[in-house]
């Protein structure tokens, strides 16, 4: 089954990401084993070394009009190429690739078809996953061999101490004695190559963190010590191959995997409140910028400074919790809009409306309850209004509500069960049912 043919202008083709349109399913196959270092072309006899991967990709595009998508997500490039080199002769190339036509607006002789091979094809996706799994298994086997290797022998990178046996002895020494932490030994693979890379950089008088080059070893050591650069640069992708975490998931860096682990850890944490520290929330006065950590203090401030007694209003009007919320939100909104909440008079600024409230003695003059006891005032005027959280519910009202809901239940006298059975209404119901049947 041939893939869809899509037309593109050649100018757009150079700058655009090529996306597949419709690809068919094809039967999978095994991954051919091969330990050679050369990589042959999929469609001809040309061959390139593993270090010339870009040259091979360029050859595929220029000579065969074949584009391989997301090359960086292929765990084993050589095995990937060998697999498709075997599969392509078996079926038409359009069974595996979508076709992209360039220069569609130009003459027919100027049009070219390019073939896109990507993981939208189920067979390609399965191949990439198998290569990733195989690569991970090889890495874990290599790591296990290094962990069990007792023949490891090396001189410390920063001093003349020699270490023989498990590699962890040297890594722990470098971390403890020299403050150079490469990571936990169990997270590292290709340890010898890793240490060789670090030693080569130091021999070239290059800082391992900022990667600047210095004139002599003494200057380099002083720089790394003073700048606390006795660590590697985590952003340098050259070191990625030495950490197992970079092989865990296809296409994900260690930073992405680590961030996912951190989120899962936060979500999976038990609800242990033993180390909880209560940080006081400051409530802001209704009439000025004064803040207090407790409701009693803010009550006292508003009463003593402004003559506003919220506790008195609550008691006189019998306000429940959410009615207090509505009242506070109403007052906040009116003052924010430079309008007196007592007489509804509008003013040019917030300072003038507050002055009017004090001068006109409207501080305790509330509008009729129906004005502010409205659903719209459930929503806070200020999102971070801590005063709303500090409002207290009325204990007396909750007790009254509970008492009003309690319906007295009088227990039936069961001291004379025989008489109770004879006079029970169930007897009459049973008799009526017998007669009716």
PyMOL commands that set and color helices and strands:
alter all, ss='L'
color gray80, all
select helices_A, chain A and resi 10-15+50-64+71-73+77-88+93-95+108-110+122-148+167-178+185-187+191-203+217-226+237-242+244-247+254-268+295-306+310-317+321-336+350-359+369-372+375-378+386-390+395-405+417-423+425-436
alter helices_A, ss='H'
color red, helices_A
select strands_A, chain A and resi 5-7+38-40+47-49+66-68+98-102+112-117+152-155+162-165+283-284+291-292
alter strands_A, ss='S'
color yellow, strands_A
deselect
rebuild
show_as cartoon
